[in-house]
């Protein structure tokens, strides 16, 4: 949890820096638009040149405004689901220690589907973040050595042809 809090603080700082940078760029674009209008009003540009450059600057301005909005609204949106996931894993560990069957049943219903009781074992399909934990747990239960090694050439071999060698 401490790592997640640290990550949140770093993400906040990074988001603030990025928004400040985008706002600086936005101010520069607005300054260019003002200067462009002044040049046009002094008859230094034709209407076609003015319109083309203005359109380019306005597109850039809209793009920067959209990026600023995205950062301000969605900048830390991934942290809350991550926090909830870590808390639920802590809850699972506590449930295993307490052996409260009723709460375990409720928890398992929340994290998975297709619950089947087969040969006195519960089988179910975990939902998306929990499937990674389940796969890792299954891998830890097996011996991860490789008893059958293939002698000879590698399975991903290819001939390398070198010019002059």
RASUL-V541270 format. One line per field, one symbol per residue. ss: DSSP state (@ for helix, = for strand, . for the rest). phi: phi as a letter, one per 40 degrees, with the letter a starting at -180 (. if undefined). psi: psi as a letter, one per 30 degrees, with the letter a starting at -180 (. if undefined). A space follows every 10 residues. Layout:
ss: ???
phi: ???
psi: ???
This chain:
ss: .@@@@@@@@@ @@@@@@@@@@ @@@@@@@@@@ @@@@@@@@@@ @.....@@@@ @@@@@@@@@@ @@@@@@@@@@ @@@@..@@@@ @@@@@@@@@@ @@@@@@@@.. @@@@@@@@@@ @=======.. ======.@@@ @@@@@@@@@@ @......... .......... .....
phi: .ccccccccc cccccccccc cccccccccc cccccccccc ccfcbccccc cccccccccc cccccccccc cccbdbcccc cccccccccc ccccccccfc cccccccccc baafcbbbfg bcbabccdcc cccccccccc cccccbcbcc cgcccbcacb bbcgb
psi: eeeeeeeeee eeeeeeeeee eeeeeeeeee eeeeeeeeee fghfkleeee eeeeeeeeee eeeeeeeeee eeegegffee eeeeeeeeee eeeeeeefhj eeeeeeeeef falhkkjkhg kkkljkleff eeeeeeeeef flkgljfjkj lallfhllkk jkkg.
